[in-house]
Amino acid sequence: MTEDRARAYANLMKTLRRLESVGGLLPDEADQIRVGADVLLFSQPEMPAAESFGAVDDALALVEGLVTVGRWPGRMARRTLDALAACGPAAARSVQVPIGRPGQPGNQLGRHAA
């Protein structure tokens, strides 16, 4: 874990608490994103086994679902996923996730191949 990743994690936790307090996230939803952030924060740069990224995939699916059902705008989802990605090693941020309107770039965190 690096200082930058620890700072990114702390900032994401602050954001999740704020979103919970204003009703943007249910407690279980915030916990799901927290678990994904925990996995990334404690991942080694050489990347752990793919099965440990199930929690990250769950967090991605949750955020994508929040956009799909209209609870979150794409911009909020991209910011949250970028913050989540910043918790992990660079190798965890290599795949794009299309969040938002077609034709706009996705964020830097992607689903992990098994």
N, C-alpha and C positions, 0 to 999 in steps of 0.2 A: 504494500500500500504506500502511496506517495502522499505528500502534503497536499498536492493539488486534488487528488482523488478524495482525500478526507474532507477537504473544504467543499468539494462538489457534493459529497454525501450530506454534509451538514446543511448546505443550502437547500438540497432537495427535501430533507426532512422538515425544514422550516416551511417550505412551499406546501408540502403535504398537510402539515398542521393547519396552515392558513386555509387551504381548500376545504378541509374538513369543517373548519369553524364557520365557513360561509355556505356550507351545503353543496359545494362542488364535487365532493367525494364522500361516499359513505365510509364509515370506519373500516369495514372489511375490504373495501376497494383500496383505501390508503395502505392498509397492511399488505395487500398483495404487491403493490408497487415497492413498499419498503423491503419485502423479502427479496425481490429482484435486485434492488440496490445493494442489499447485504451480500448477495452472491457475487455481484460485480466488484464491490469494494474489496472483498477478500480473495478475488481471483488473482492468480499469478500472471505475469506478462506472457508466459508461454502457453497460457490458456489451460484451464482444467478440463476434465472429461466432459464431453458434450451433455451427459445426463444432468449435470449440475445446472445447466442453463434452462431447465424446465421452468423454474421460477421466473427467469427473465422473459421467456416466451409467454408465460401467463400474464406478466405485467404488460407486455406489448399488446397481447390480445385484449386485455382490459381497456387500455387507452384507445386502441382502434375501435373497440365497441362503443366507448363513450362518444366518439366522433360519429360513428355510424347511426346511433340512435338520437343524435342531436343534442346530447347533454354538454358536449365540449366542442368549441370551434377547433378547426384544424391547427390554428396557430398555437393555441394552448397545449394541444397534444404534442406538437413538434417541440415546443419549449420543454415540456415535461420529459419527453423521451431524450432530448439532448442532454438534459440534466441527469437523467438516469445513465446514459451512456458515459458521461464524464466521471461516473463513479468507478468505471472499470478500466482495464488495460486497453491500450490502443487497438489491439487485435479484436476486441469485442465491439468496436465501433466501425467496422469496415463495410457493412452492408447497409444499403438504403432501405428504409421502410416508407412506402408511399402513404403519407398522412396529409389530408387536406384536399385541395382541388387538383384534378388531373393537370399534368403539365408543370406542376410546381415540384421542386426537389423535396425529397423526403428527409428524414432526420438521419443521424449517423449510427443508429443502433439497429441491428437487424436480427432476424431469426437465425438461429444457429443450426447448421447442418449436423446431423447425428453421425 
